[in-house]
Amino acid sequence: MGVEVRGLSGRISDELARRGDGGWMEWAKTLSVRLVSSNGGTNDWLPMAGSYRAIPGGLRFDARFGLSPGLTYEAVFHPSRLPEARGDEPPLVSRHTPLIRRASSTTRLTQVYPTAAVLPENLLKFYLQFSAPMSRGRIYQHIHLRRANGGEVELPFLEINEELWDPSMTRLTLFIDPGRIKRGVRPLEEIGPALEEGKIYTLTIDSQWRDANDAPLESAFRKRFRVGPPDRDTPDMSLWRVDAPRAGTRGKLKVSFNDPLDHALAQRMIFVRDREGARLEGAIELSDHERRWTFIPRKPWRAGEHTLVAATTIEDLAGNNIDKPFDVDVFDSVQRRIGANEATRRFEVR
């Protein structure tokens, strides 16, 4: 940002050039720029820092830092302080307010997971997927869970300062308060569940939520769903249907779950090993409301036995994993399954 004074005589310009760099505070006695306060006054004791130089027929000031959009600045030039000037010349004053330039609204909330229209009463979390990086802070004021009559569910989410964004800042993990899910704990007994079986809810995301460029979302987002019965069964890999591809092709390996699984974990915690035990590289897709997992290998399938592998910590929509259910009544006696960190299922490629 620069401020120029023009119309000075060549002799005065030459004299200013000979003045050299006497420090910006000394130059500011002739030309200064100050921030205008909210009540219309200026900060008289601290002009903006920057550099000065003589130019043909004038004087120029360049601010060290840029001007903030929306704030007003005042430039004051004192002709009476020029070389050989008369002392009765009044100062020249000019004010300028940089415009606030908002980025255009192009970021969208592209999907909310789980995508099904019927969700379990003890649903553990949502994932919010955005088309571009979002801003951090005060996210919960833009997220609402409403009943069919429009009333808002009170504090349904686990509000934590460490917002659960992925590294790209495009996916947010939104937990329903576990105290509103687990049986035998005080919040559930005193306030009740966040979701109730048989009722209709709408998850609403405000368009005022701003992305990383400080632009609002392109539009608001609403996900309407019905609540089904709670799910307290652990995922059972033996109930998954595995459709093997043909050898020599890059056909899809198709795995259909008996219940939908957690969207993010299913993409990360399920993979395939070949007959030598090496992990295969390829692309993963989830479809059918997170009930179907498909794998497309980077190289053609070789004939022989392969192994489908799932981490035992993989979860369904209620947070149950292969080792144990999430929603355990404190009075229930549950024997935890042991074992291995992985569950496996063999299949043949022919």
N, C-alpha and C positions, 0 to 999 in steps of 0.2 A: 504494500500500500504506500502511495506517495502523495505528497502535497507540494504543489509548485506555486511560486509567486513569479509572475512575468511582468514585463513592461519596465524593468529597471534599465537605467542607462548603461552603456558599455563600460564607462568609467567606474560606476558603482559595482558592476559585476566583477571587474578586474580586481577591485579592492577587496571584495568578498573572497575571491579566489586566493588572494595573498594572505588572507586571514588564517588559512590552513585549518587543521583540526584542533580547535581549542577546547574540545569536549562538548558533548551534546547539550549539557546544561548551559553553557555559555552561549551556544547558538540559539537555544530556546528563548533567550531574552529578546530575540528578533522575531523568530517564528516558532510557535509551540502548538502542540496538539494535545488536548485533554479529553478525558471521558466526561460526559455530561451525566450528572446524577439524576435519580428518578424525580427529584423536585425541581429540576431544570437548572440547577447550579453546576459548577465545574469544580474539580479538585485543583485548587489554585497552587498547591505546593508541589505537585508531582506531575510534570508533563510526561508524555510518552517518550520512552527511550528510542533512539534510532540514530541514523547518520545524516549529516548535512553536506551539501556541496553546492558550489556556484555553478550555474549553467548559463549559456549565452542569454543575456537579457533577464536573468532571474536567479532564483534560489530554490533548491529542492530539498525536501525532507522525506526520508524513507524509514518507516516504522520498523523496529526490530522484530515485532510480532504482528501477525495479521489482526484485522479488526473483527470483532465478534458480531455476527449478524443480529439485528434487532436492537443493538445499543447505539446511542447517539454520541458522536464525537464533535468537538469544536476546535477549529484551527484559527489561531489569532496571529496576525502579522502586524508588527509595529514599525511603520515607516520612519518614525522619529528616531529609531535606534540604528538606522543605516548610516554608513559613512557620509559625512557632510550633509546630513539631513537637518531640516528645521525641526525644532522641538514641539511645534504646535500641530503636527499632523496626527489625526485620530487613528486608532488601530482599525484594521479591516478584519471582520469576523465572518466565518463560514461554518455552517454545521452540516453534518452528513450522517445518515443512518443506513448502514448496509442492510440490504434486504435479506430476510430469512428465506433461504431456498430449500424447500423440502424435496427430498427425492420422491419420484413417482411411486405409486403403490403397485408393485409388481409381485411381491411375495405372497404366497398363498399357503394355507393349511391344506395340504393335498390329501391327507388321510388320517383317520383316527383308528387305531387298533386297540382291541379286536374289532373286526369289521362286521361280525354277525349282528343280526337284528334282535336276537334273544341272548342275554348274558346271565351267568349264574348270580344268585343273590350274594354270594361271597366272592365276587370278582375282586381281584387284588389290584390291578393297575390298568391304566390306559397308556398308549404311546401316541404322541402327537408328532406327525411328520410334516415338516415345512419344506417349501421349494427352495429356500435360501436361508443363510444364517440369520438367527434372531438375536435380539438384545437380551441381556441378563438383568434380572432384578424386577421385583414387584409383579411377578407373573400371575400370582393367584388372584389379583384383582380383575384379570381378564378371563378367568375360567369359572363357569357357573354350572352347577348341576341342578336342574329344575324338575319338579314333578309335573304331572299332566295338567294340573290346574294353574301352572305358572309359578307356584311358590318355590322358593329356593331352599334346597337342602342345606342345613346349617353345618358348616365346617366338615364337609365330607372327605377332604383330602389331607394327606399328611404334609403339612406345610413346613418345609425345612429351608434353612438359609442356603445350604449347598444344593442349588438347583441341579437336577439330574439330567444334564445335557450330554449328548454324545460329543466327541471331539470336534465335529464339524458344526456344532450349534444348530443343527437342523432337526434333531429328534429329541423330544423331551419325554422323560418317563414320569408319569403322574400316578403316584400311589394313592389308593383309597386308604384312609386311616385304619391300620390293622386293629385298633381298639374298637372300631365299628364292625369288625368281622369276627374276631375270635370269641368264641363262647366262654362265659365265665369271667370275663374281664369287665371292669367298671364302666367304661364309656358305652359299651354295648348295652349293659343293663340299665344305665341311667338315661342315655340319650336315644338309644335304639340304633338299628342298622342304618347305614347310609342308603342301601338299596333294599327294597322289600319285594318278595316274590309276588308276581301277578300284576305289578304296577308298571306304568309307563313313565320313562324319564327322558330328558333331553340334556345332553352335554353341549353347552354353548360356549363358543370362543369369540370374544369381542374383536371387532375389526380395529379397535384403537391400539391393540398390541403392536408394538413397533419392532421392526427388524433391525439388523445390524447397521443399516444406513439411516436409521431414525425415520423410516417411512412406515405408515400404518399398513396393516394387512390389506390386501386387495378387497377382501370382503369378510364378513363374519362366517362362522362355520357352525353347523348344528348336526349332532348325531342323535337321532331318536331311537330308542330301544326299549324292549320289554324285558322284565326280569323274570327269569325262570327259577327253578329250585336250586338250592345250594349244591355245590359239587365237592364232595369230601373223599372221592376215590382217587388213588394215585394212578398216574399214567401206566398202562400195561402194554409193553412192547409186543407181547405175544398176540395181542388183538389187532395189531397194525397189519394192513394188507400191503404186500410188497409185490409189485409188478415189474419183473426183470426185463431189461432190454435184450436185443439180439447181439450176439458177438459180431465183431467187425464193423459195428455202426457206432455212431455217437447218439444213439437213441436215449430217451429219457428213462431214468429209473424213477418209478412212481411209487410213493409211499402214502397210503391213506390212513390217517389216525382215526381211532374210534371216538375221540373227543378233540376239539381244537386245542392247539398248544400255543404258548406264549410266542408272539411273532418274532421278537428280536432273538430270543434264545434258540428257537427252532432253526434259525438261519446260521447260528454260530455253534451249536452243540450237537448237531447231527452231521455225520460224514460217512465216507465209504472207504474200506480198505480192500486192496486186491488180494489175490491168493498168497502173495509173499508177505502180506501184512503192511505194505506201503499205503499211505494215505493218497487217494486220488485227488487230483486238482480238477476243478470244474466250476460250473455256475449253478447256483441254487435258486429255486423259485418256490414261493408259497402261494397257494390259491385256495379256492373253495372255503373262504372264511377261516383260513389257517387250519384247515383239515387235511390238506394235501401238500406234500413236500415232494419236489422233483429235483433231480440232479442230472445235469448234462456234462459229461466228462470232457476234458480238454482233448484227450486222445481217444480213438475208438476202443470199445470194450474188447477185452480178451476173454476167450472162453474159459470157464472154470468157476470155482467157488469164490464168492466175494462175501464181505461182511458189512452189514449196516451197523453203525456204532452211534449210540446216544449217551451223552453224559448223564449220570444218574441225578444230577442237579437240574436237569431240564424241567420246566414247569408247564402246567396247564393254566387255564385262565384264572383259577382260584389260588394259584401258588403251590399246588400240590406237586411234589416231584416224585421221581421213581422210588426214592428211599422212604419217603414219609408224606403224609398229608400235612397241609399248612394249617388248616382250621381244626385243631385238636381241642376238644373240650377238656378243661383242666381236671375234670373228674373221670375222664375216660382213661382206660389202661390200654396203651398202644405199644405194641412191640415193634421197634424200629428194625427195618430190614438192614442188613449189613452189607456190606460187601464192598464190592468193587466200585471204582469211580465211573465205570462204564457198563452199560447194558448192550448186548449184541444180538443180532439176528442174521443168520446166514441165508444167502440166496445164490442161485446158480444162473450163470450167464451161458447160454447155448448158442 
